[in-house]
Amino acid sequence: MPGGRFVYLNGGIVEEGEARISPFDRGFLWGDGVYEITPCFGHKLYRLDDHIGRLYRSLRYIRVDPGLSREEMRAATLALHETNLCRIDEEGLCRVGHWVTRGEDTPSMGASAARKATVFIFYRPASLEGLAEKYEKGVRVAVTPTRRTPPECIEARAKVTSKMNQILAELDAAASGSLSLMLDVRGNVAENSSANFFMVREGALWTPPERNILEGVTRKAVLELAARLGIPAEERDFTFYDLAQAEEFFLTSSAICALPVREVDSFRPKAPVPGPVTRRLIEAFVAETGFDFRLRPASSQAAGRLGAPETAARRA
């Protein structure tokens, strides 16, 4: 594929190999920015408006003006989408990234002195390798010693690029060949390093409240699907004790929908994997997107994050 895919960078669409960003960009120097990842199933962008909406909430929180209105950001994304259609797999999955940084640093290194914001939109193929087997057997999750940064330090709902907290949790879990599960500083279950976490107890969904986690777009979609299916759902605190009583566990992100979990540390769900509630949600997600992870070939693309249990996913 000549030049790979096209990207949008600061007002123009160029070949990804031609994109250039200053090494003094504050995103590189300080992790000073926000981001979004929208799944593209085949050639169909999924919940783009939800992702752009969250992007602008995050931008307002960190006080960055991207120089584009929401409508202009959407139009730029759709223009890039049309340009890339000839270069993305009609049967595959891409992640569409929106990265916005505060811009190029000045010699003062002061945040308020930064130059014009950097806006970067790109497409990357996601791995589907082994996902069908993971949907059938589930993945293992390990509770990590690294705790989720509390909202008293930085707002959990903002999708910021400073991810060292989650990266360390990912590495903690990878040492045992697992995906991560982070607790908050009070010992409540929070989230995977880049996916949201659900459990099922007495037929009802439990998921942590938004004050401790990223407000995932796929998490939102799952809650909407649950309401449509008549599955009770609660946003609530829960702990290790509650994990021990659970009937089912699963993770949600743009790259995996609802991925069954077969074990959290030594706790195994009471129901078979995947459990009946998880199955219903997977089927509903397939009906909504027209994309079934369970039917993907065993080897399709190069390995990517939640496609393999050794690493984490880029959550939506």
C-alpha positions as CSV (number, residue, x, y, z in Angstrom):
1,M,0.0,0.0,0.0
2,P,1.9,3.1,-1.2
3,G,2.5,5.5,1.7
4,G,0.0,3.7,4.0
5,R,-3.1,5.7,4.8
6,F,-3.8,9.4,4.7
7,V,-3.8,11.6,7.9
8,Y,-5.2,15.0,8.7
9,L,-2.6,17.4,10.3
10,N,-3.3,21.0,11.1
11,G,-5.7,21.8,8.3
12,G,-4.4,19.5,5.5
13,I,-4.6,15.9,4.4
14,V,-1.3,14.2,3.6
15,E,0.2,10.7,3.3
16,E,1.0,9.5,6.8
17,G,4.7,9.1,5.9
18,E,4.8,12.8,5.1
19,A,3.3,14.1,8.3
20,R,5.7,16.2,10.4
21,I,5.2,17.5,14.0
22,S,7.8,19.5,15.9
23,P,9.8,17.6,18.5
24,F,9.0,20.6,20.8
25,D,5.3,19.9,20.6
26,R,3.9,19.9,24.2
27,G,2.2,16.6,23.5
28,F,5.6,15.0,23.0
29,L,7.4,16.9,25.8
30,W,4.8,16.9,28.5
31,G,1.9,14.6,27.4
32,D,-0.1,17.9,27.2
33,G,-3.2,17.0,25.2
34,V,-6.3,14.9,24.8
35,Y,-7.3,12.2,22.4
36,E,-10.2,10.1,21.1
37,I,-10.4,6.8,19.3
38,T,-13.5,6.1,17.1
39,P,-14.0,2.5,15.8
40,C,-14.5,2.1,12.1
41,F,-16.2,-1.2,11.3
42,G,-15.4,-1.9,7.7
43,H,-16.1,1.5,6.2
44,K,-18.6,2.6,8.9
45,L,-17.6,5.1,11.6
46,Y,-19.3,4.1,14.9
47,R,-20.7,6.9,17.2
48,L,-18.4,9.5,15.8
49,D,-20.5,12.3,17.3
50,D,-20.3,10.8,20.7
51,H,-16.5,10.7,20.4
52,I,-16.2,14.2,19.1
53,G,-18.5,15.4,21.9
54,R,-16.2,13.8,24.5
55,L,-13.1,15.2,22.8
56,Y,-14.5,18.7,23.2
57,R,-15.4,18.2,26.8
58,S,-11.8,17.1,27.4
59,L,-10.5,20.1,25.5
60,R,-12.5,22.5,27.6
61,Y,-11.3,20.8,30.8
62,I,-7.6,21.2,29.8
63,R,-8.2,24.7,28.4
64,V,-7.1,24.1,24.8
65,D,-8.8,25.7,21.8
66,P,-8.2,23.4,18.8
67,G,-9.0,26.2,16.3
68,L,-11.9,24.1,14.9
69,S,-15.6,24.0,15.9
70,R,-17.1,20.6,16.6
71,E,-18.8,20.8,13.2
72,E,-15.5,21.6,11.5
73,M,-13.8,18.7,13.3
74,R,-16.5,16.4,12.2
75,A,-16.2,17.6,8.6
76,A,-12.4,17.2,8.6
77,T,-12.9,13.6,9.9
78,L,-15.4,12.8,7.2
79,A,-13.2,14.3,4.5
80,L,-10.3,12.1,5.7
81,H,-12.6,9.1,5.9
82,E,-13.6,9.5,2.2
83,T,-9.9,9.9,1.3
84,N,-9.0,6.7,3.1
85,L,-11.8,4.4,1.9
86,C,-9.6,3.1,-0.9
87,R,-6.9,2.2,1.6
88,I,-8.8,0.5,4.5
89,D,-10.1,-3.0,4.6
90,E,-13.9,-3.2,3.9
91,E,-14.1,-6.2,6.2
92,G,-11.7,-5.1,8.9
93,L,-11.6,-2.8,11.9
94,C,-9.8,0.5,12.1
95,R,-9.2,2.9,15.0
96,V,-9.7,6.5,14.0
97,G,-7.6,8.7,16.3
98,H,-8.1,12.3,17.2
99,W,-5.1,13.7,19.0
100,V,-5.0,17.4,20.0
101,T,-2.1,18.9,21.9
102,R,-1.6,22.4,23.3
103,G,0.9,23.0,20.5
104,E,4.6,23.8,20.1
105,D,6.4,24.8,23.3
106,T,8.2,28.1,23.6
107,P,11.5,28.6,25.4
108,S,9.6,29.7,28.5
109,M,8.1,26.2,28.7
110,G,4.9,27.8,30.1
111,A,1.6,26.2,29.2
112,S,0.0,29.5,28.6
113,A,2.7,30.5,26.1
114,A,2.2,27.5,23.8
115,R,1.7,28.2,20.2
116,K,-1.3,27.1,18.1
117,A,-2.8,23.7,19.0
118,T,-1.7,20.7,17.0
119,V,-4.7,18.7,15.5
120,F,-3.9,15.2,14.2
121,I,-6.4,12.7,12.9
122,F,-5.3,9.3,11.6
123,Y,-6.4,5.7,10.8
124,R,-4.8,2.6,12.1
125,P,-5.9,-1.0,11.5
126,A,-6.8,-2.9,14.7
127,S,-5.8,-6.5,15.2
128,L,-8.5,-9.1,15.0
129,E,-6.1,-12.0,15.6
130,G,-7.3,-14.5,18.1
131,L,-10.4,-12.5,19.0
132,A,-12.9,-15.3,18.1
133,E,-11.1,-17.6,20.5
134,K,-11.1,-15.0,23.2
135,Y,-14.9,-14.4,22.8
136,E,-15.3,-18.2,23.2
137,K,-13.0,-18.8,26.1
138,G,-12.6,-15.3,27.7
139,V,-9.5,-13.6,28.9
140,R,-7.7,-13.5,32.2
141,V,-7.6,-10.2,34.2
142,A,-5.3,-9.4,37.2
143,V,-5.8,-6.8,39.8
144,T,-2.8,-4.5,39.7
145,P,-0.9,-2.8,42.6
146,T,-1.1,0.5,40.5
147,R,-4.2,2.3,41.5
148,R,-6.4,4.5,39.3
149,T,-5.4,8.2,39.6
150,P,-8.2,9.7,41.8
151,P,-10.4,12.5,40.4
152,E,-9.1,14.7,43.2
153,C,-5.8,14.8,41.2
154,I,-7.1,14.7,37.6
155,E,-10.6,14.3,36.3
156,A,-11.1,10.6,35.3
157,R,-13.7,11.5,32.7
158,A,-11.2,13.5,30.6
159,K,-9.4,11.5,28.0
160,V,-5.9,12.9,28.4
161,T,-2.7,11.8,26.7
162,S,-0.8,11.5,30.0
163,K,-1.3,7.8,30.4
164,M,1.6,6.6,32.6
165,N,-0.8,5.5,35.4
166,Q,-2.6,3.1,33.0
167,I,0.7,2.1,31.3
168,L,2.2,0.9,34.6
169,A,-1.0,-1.0,35.3
170,E,-0.8,-2.6,31.9
171,L,2.8,-3.7,32.6
172,D,1.9,-4.9,36.0
173,A,-0.7,-7.3,34.6
174,A,1.4,-8.3,31.5
175,A,4.0,-9.8,33.8
176,S,1.5,-12.6,34.5
177,G,0.1,-12.8,30.9
178,S,-3.1,-11.0,32.0
179,L,-5.0,-7.8,31.3
180,S,-5.2,-5.3,34.0
181,L,-7.9,-4.4,36.5
182,M,-7.2,-1.2,38.5
183,L,-8.8,-0.3,41.8
184,D,-9.4,3.2,43.0
185,V,-7.5,4.5,46.1
186,R,-10.4,3.4,48.3
187,G,-10.2,-0.2,47.1
188,N,-13.2,-0.1,44.8
189,V,-13.0,-1.7,41.3
190,A,-12.3,1.0,38.7
191,E,-11.3,-0.1,35.2
192,N,-8.9,-1.8,32.9
193,S,-5.9,0.3,31.9
194,S,-7.8,1.1,28.6
195,A,-11.2,-0.6,28.8
196,N,-14.3,-0.4,31.1
197,F,-15.2,-3.2,33.4
198,F,-18.6,-4.8,34.0
199,M,-19.8,-7.7,36.2
200,V,-23.2,-9.4,36.4
201,R,-24.8,-10.3,39.7
202,E,-28.2,-11.9,40.0
203,G,-28.8,-11.1,36.4
204,A,-28.0,-7.3,36.7
205,L,-25.1,-5.4,35.3
206,W,-22.8,-3.6,37.7
207,T,-20.3,-1.1,36.5
208,P,-18.2,1.5,38.5
209,P,-19.6,5.1,38.6
210,E,-18.1,7.7,36.3
211,R,-16.2,9.6,39.0
212,N,-13.5,6.9,39.1
213,I,-13.3,5.9,35.4
214,L,-13.3,7.2,31.8
215,E,-16.9,7.7,30.6
216,G,-16.5,5.1,27.8
217,V,-18.5,5.5,24.6
218,T,-18.8,1.7,24.2
219,R,-19.7,1.5,27.9
220,K,-22.5,4.0,27.2
221,A,-23.6,1.9,24.2
222,V,-23.7,-1.3,26.3
223,L,-25.9,0.5,29.0
224,E,-28.2,1.6,26.2
225,L,-28.4,-1.9,24.8
226,A,-29.1,-3.3,28.2
227,A,-32.0,-0.9,28.7
228,R,-33.4,-1.9,25.3
229,L,-33.1,-5.6,26.3
230,G,-34.6,-5.2,29.7
231,I,-31.4,-6.1,31.5
232,P,-31.1,-4.2,34.8
233,A,-28.0,-2.1,35.2
234,E,-26.4,-0.2,38.1
235,E,-23.5,2.3,38.3
236,R,-22.2,1.6,41.8
237,D,-19.1,1.0,43.9
238,F,-18.1,-2.7,44.4
239,T,-15.1,-4.5,45.8
240,F,-13.2,-7.8,45.8
241,Y,-16.0,-9.3,47.9
242,D,-18.5,-8.5,45.1
243,L,-16.2,-9.9,42.4
244,A,-16.2,-13.2,44.4
245,Q,-20.0,-13.4,44.0
246,A,-20.3,-12.5,40.3
247,E,-21.9,-14.6,37.7
248,E,-20.2,-12.9,34.7
249,F,-17.4,-10.4,33.9
250,F,-16.6,-8.6,30.7
251,L,-14.6,-5.6,29.4
252,T,-15.8,-3.0,26.9
253,S,-13.9,-0.8,24.5
254,S,-14.0,0.3,20.9
255,A,-11.8,-2.6,19.8
256,I,-13.7,-5.4,21.6
257,C,-17.3,-4.5,22.3
258,A,-18.0,-6.8,25.3
259,L,-15.1,-9.2,25.7
260,P,-15.8,-12.1,28.2
261,V,-13.5,-12.5,31.2
262,R,-12.9,-16.0,32.5
263,E,-11.0,-15.1,35.6
264,V,-10.2,-12.1,37.8
265,D,-7.2,-13.1,39.9
266,S,-8.5,-16.3,41.5
267,F,-12.1,-15.5,41.1
268,R,-14.0,-17.3,38.3
269,P,-17.5,-16.3,37.3
270,K,-20.3,-18.6,38.4
271,A,-21.8,-18.8,34.9
272,P,-20.2,-20.4,31.9
273,V,-18.0,-18.1,29.7
274,P,-19.4,-16.2,28.0
275,G,-22.4,-15.9,30.3
276,P,-26.0,-15.4,29.1
277,V,-26.1,-11.7,29.8
278,T,-22.8,-11.1,28.0
279,R,-24.0,-13.2,25.0
280,R,-27.2,-11.1,24.7
281,L,-25.2,-7.9,24.7
282,I,-22.7,-9.2,22.1
283,E,-25.6,-10.2,19.8
284,A,-27.2,-6.8,20.2
285,F,-23.9,-5.1,19.5
286,V,-23.4,-7.2,16.4
287,A,-26.9,-6.3,15.2
288,E,-26.2,-2.6,15.8
289,T,-22.8,-2.5,14.0
290,G,-23.1,-5.4,11.5
291,F,-19.6,-6.5,12.7
292,D,-19.1,-9.8,14.5
293,F,-15.7,-10.3,16.3
294,R,-16.5,-14.0,16.8
295,L,-16.4,-14.7,13.0
296,R,-13.0,-13.1,12.4
297,P,-10.2,-15.3,11.1
298,A,-7.7,-16.7,13.5
299,S,-4.9,-14.6,11.9
300,S,-6.0,-11.4,10.2
301,Q,-3.7,-8.4,11.0
302,A,-0.6,-7.6,13.0
303,A,-1.1,-7.8,16.7
304,G,-2.7,-4.8,18.4
305,R,-3.6,-4.0,22.0
306,L,-6.7,-5.8,23.3
307,G,-6.5,-8.3,20.5
308,A,-3.9,-10.1,22.6
309,P,-4.2,-10.9,26.3
310,E,-0.6,-9.8,27.0
311,T,-1.5,-6.1,26.3
312,A,-4.4,-3.7,26.9
313,A,-6.9,-2.1,24.5
314,R,-7.5,1.4,23.4
315,R,-10.9,2.0,24.9
316,A,-13.7,3.9,23.4
